[in-house]
Amino acid sequence: MASSNSALPNFPVPPPADPADEVVREFGPLLRVYKSGRVERPLVAPPVAPGHDAATGVHSRDVDLGASSVRLYLPPVADGAGKLPVVVYVHGGGFVAESAASPNYHLFLNRLAAACPALGVSVDYRLAPEHPLPAGYDDCLAALKWALSAADPWVAAHGDLGRVFVAGDSAGANICHHLTMHPDVRGHAAAAAAPGRAPLKGAVMIHPWFWGSEAVGEEPRDPAFRAMGAGLWFFACPGNSDMDDPRMNPMAPGAPGLGALACERVMVCAAEGDFLRWRGRAYAEAVAAARGGGVELLETMGEGHVFYLFKPDCDKAKEMLDKMVAFINAP
C-alpha cells in the first residue's frame, strides 16, 4: 500500500535561529553573554526589597550614591546604648553578578547586623561587562568614603567611626583588599586629625578571589589551569592580560607592601573545598609576616566556596558568623 504524506501531522516549520542569540562568552552559572550584547546572570535570584526583618528586628533601607548605591542595616538600638561598629560589606560574584539586594546577601547582612550588633553598609556597585573594572573598585571606594563621612543620619546617630570594618567575599574580598591599600583610605586618619591611628578597625576577607601566574600551596601548576583561573578577571577588566596585576595578586613582585594595609586587624576565611583555599592562606601568612601578626585565619573543613550563602543555617555557617562577630567586637 502506497504511503501518503497527507496522513502526517502538519508541524510548523521553526524559524531560522537568530544569530544574535548565539552565546559568545559563558562563565559557568555566573554569566552568559550573547552576540547581541544581551547579558544573562542565571545564578542570581530576584532581588528583595529593604524593610523590617521580622526574624532579627533589623531595619534596612537603600541610599542612592549616584553611580551606585548602598543598603543600610540598623539593628534594634536600645535608648542610651553606645554607638555601633560600622561594617561596610562588599558582595562577591566575580565582579559580574549579584547585588546588595540578592536574597542570600540580604539575609546574611540582617543576621550579621543583629548578631554584633553593628550598622551594616552593603555596597551595590556597578558590574562588568556593562561597567568594566575599575568601576566596581571606584564605587566601593566612594561608598566607604561616604560611610566615613557620616553623611547619612543613621551613620551619624548610631555609627562609631572609630570602629569601621570592611568585609566581603570572593571578588568582594578582593575589593576590600583594594580599599585597605588605597591612599585615600590610608590618608583618612590624618585628615581626621587622628595621626597614628589606622583609618579602619579591621578587614574580613571571606574566600578572597586572588590569583597569580605562579601557584601557591597545593594549587595546580599547569599553565592552562592558571590561565583559566584568571579568565573571568581578564573579561571583567578588559585590556588587562596580567594575572599578576596587584589588584588580582597582592603578593606579586612589585605589588605594594602588605604592611601598608589601612586597618588594625585582618581576618581571612578559607574553605577546604574551595580552589582559592591556598591563595587565601598564603595571603593571610603574607600579611602576618609583613605586619608582625594581627591576622586571624579561619579554615572551614568540608565546605566549598561561599558555602555560608547557600547553606546559611548549617553549623559551620553559624560558626563562621560567630567568629566574625567576635572579631568585630574584639577590643
N, C-alpha and C positions, 0 to 999 in steps of 0.2 A: 504494500500500500504506500502510495507516494505521500511524503510529508508535506505540510503546508505551513509556511511562515505565519499565516494569518492566525494560527492557533497559539502562537507565542504571545506572552504578555508584552504590551507596548510600553516598555520602560522609557522614561525620558532620558535623553542624552545629556550627561553632565556637561556644564560649560567648561571650556578650557581653563586650566589652572592659571591664576593670576600671578605673573612673575613677581609682582610686588609683595606677594605673600611668602616668598622664599625666605627661609631663615638664613641669615648670613653670619651671625655670631650667637653662640649659646654657651652659657656658663652654668651648667648644672641646673638646679631649680631656682637659682637666683635671678637670672636674666636671660631673655631671649630677644634678639634684635632682628627685625625683618628688613628686607631690601628697601621697602617703602620708607623706612625710618621709624616705623612703629615699634614700640618697646613694650614687652610684657615682663612682669615680675611674678611668676607662678607661685612662689613660696609665700608671698606677702598676703596676709589676711586683711579683710576690710578694716579700715580704721575705726577706732572707738572714740567717742566724744569725751571731753573732760566733764568734771562734775563732782558730785559727792559719792565716795566709795563706801557703801554700807558696811563692808567687811572690816575696814580699817578705820573708818571715820575721817579719812584724808579727803580734803577738797583739792581739786585741780582746776586750772584754767589756762588758756593759751594766750600768749602775748606776741604780737607781730613785731618783728625787728627789722622789717624791710625785706631784704633778700631772703631771710629765713625767719624762724620763729622759735619760741621755747614753750614748753608746757611746765607750769609751776605746780608743785605739790606741797600743800601745807597740812601737816598733821594736826590733830586736836591740840590746842595750846591752852594750858591752864592759866587763869589770871595770876599775874605776878611771877610766872615762870621766866627763867632766863632765856636769852636768845639761843637759837638753834644753829648747829653746824649747817653749812650750805654745801650740797653735793651737786656739782654740775656733771650731768651724765650724758655720755655720747654713745648712741646706739651703734651696733655693728651692721653687717650686711654687705661687706666687700666694697664699700663706697658707692654701691649701685642700687641698694634695696633697703627696705624697712624705713620706719619713721618713728618719731616720738609718740604717734597715735597708734602704732601697731599694738594689738591686744597683749602680746607677751611682754612688751616693754612697759605698757601702761600698768599691767598687773604688778610687775617687778618694782616699779617706782612707787606705787602705792604702798607695797609691803616694806620697802626699804625706808621710805619716809616715816612710816608708822613705827617701825622697829627701833630706829635710832634714838629718839625721833630726830628728824632733820628736815630742812627745807630743800626739796628737790627742784632742780632746774634741768629738764630734759631737752636737749637741743634737737630741733628738726632742721637739719642742714640740707642744702641742695645736693642732689645725687647726680652722678655720672650715669649714662653718657650725655644726658641733656645738659648737664653742667659739669664739665670735666674738672678734675683736680687742677689747681688748688682751691676750687670754690668751696668744697667741704671743709678744708682746713681754715679758710678765711671766715666762713660762717661761724665755726666753733670758737675761733679766737674772738670774734665780735661778741658772741654770746657770753663768753667768760668775762670779757672786759665790761660788758653790760651788767652782769651779776656783781662784779667787784665794785661797780659804781653805785650800787644800791638805788638805782633809778626807779625800781618798782616798789610800790608801797608794802607788799608782802616782805620783800627782801629788807627794806629799810626798817620795818617794825619788828621782824622776827629773825632776821639772819645775823649771825655772828661772823663778821668779815675777817676776824682773826682765826676762824676755823673753816676755811673754804677748801673743799676737796674736788678733784676731778676724778671721774671714774668712767670706764667704758669697756666694751667687749669687742674682741676681734678687730675690725677696722676702726671701731670707736676707741679701742685701747691704743692703737697706732696714733690716732689723732690726739689722744691725751698726752702721749709722749711728746708730740709736736708742740702742744700747748706748754708743757713744762719746760721746754727748751727755748721758747720764743722770747726774744729780747724784750718785747712789750710786756710780757708777764714777769720776766725776771726783774725788770725795772720798776714794777708796780710798788714794791715796798719802799723804795727810795722816794718815789713820787708821793707816797702817802706819809712821808716823814717817819718811816719805821726802819731805819738802817739796821742791818744785821739780822733782820727777821725775814724768813722765807715768805714770799707772797702767798703760797699755798701751804696748807697744813699737811696735805698728803695727796697721793695719787694711787688709784686702784686700777690695775691693768688686768682684765679678765681675758684669758686665752688670746693674748695680743697677736695680731697679724703682722709679724715681721718676717723677713726672708733675706736671702743673700746668695751670692754666687758660690760661696764655699759652705759646705754642710757643717753643722754643729751637732754635738752629741751623737745620737743614732739616726740622724736624718739620712736619707739616701744620697749617695754621692753622684748618681747618674746625672749627667748634664741635661738630658732630656727631661728628667723629672724636675730638676731645678728650674728649667725654663718654664715648664708647665705650672709650677707653683707661683710664678710671677706673672702669668698671662693676664689675669684679671687686673693686676696692678698696672700693667702696661696699657690695657684697654681704658681704665679709668683715668690714667694720666698720659694722654696721647703725646707722642713726640719724645717720650722717655723710654729708653731701652736698657736702662741701667738698674739691675736689681740690687746694686749696692748704693743706690741713692740713699743718703742718710735718713730720708723720711721712711724708707722701707727697711733699711738695715742700719739701725743706730749704732751698731758695733763695727761698721765698716772702717777700714783705714781711712783717716782723714775726716771722719764724722766728728761733730762737736763732742767734747769730753762729757761723759755722763755725770761727772761731779758737779756740773752746772745746772742740774735739774732744779727747778724753782719750787721745791717742796721739801718739807722736813722729813717725811717718811714715805716709803713706797711699799705697796702690797702687790704681788704678782700671783695670779691664779693660773694653774695649768691643769690639764686633764690627761689621764693616761692614754685614752683612745684618740687623742687629737694629734694630727700630723704636725701641728705647731708646738707640741709639748716641749720639744728640746730647744726650740727657739726662745720660748718663754723662760725656761730655766736658765739658759745662757744669758738672757737679758738681766734676770734677777742677780745672777752671780757677777755680771759685769758692773751693774750699778752698785752692788755692795762693795766690790773692790775699789771702785772709783771714789766712793763716799766713806769708806771705812765702816760699813754696816748700815743700819737703818732700813733694811729691806726684809719684808716678810714674804715667804714663799709658801703657798698652799697648793699642794698637788692632790687632786681628787682621783682616786683609783677607780677603774671600772667604768668610767664615763667618757663621753666624747665632747667635741667642740660645742660650746654654749649649751650644754645639756640642761642647765638650770632654767632656760627659757622654755624648753619643750617639756620638761618634767618638773615644774615648779614646786610640786608637793612631795617630791621624793626626799628621803632623809639627807642625801648628800647635797641637794639644793638648799635645804634648810641649814645644813652645817655651813655651807659657803656664805649664806646670808648672815648667820650668826658671827662668823669670822669678820665679815665686812663691818658689821655693827660694832664689834669690839675694836676694830682698827680705827673707825671713825670717832669713837668715844674715848679712845685712849688719851691720857694727858699729853 
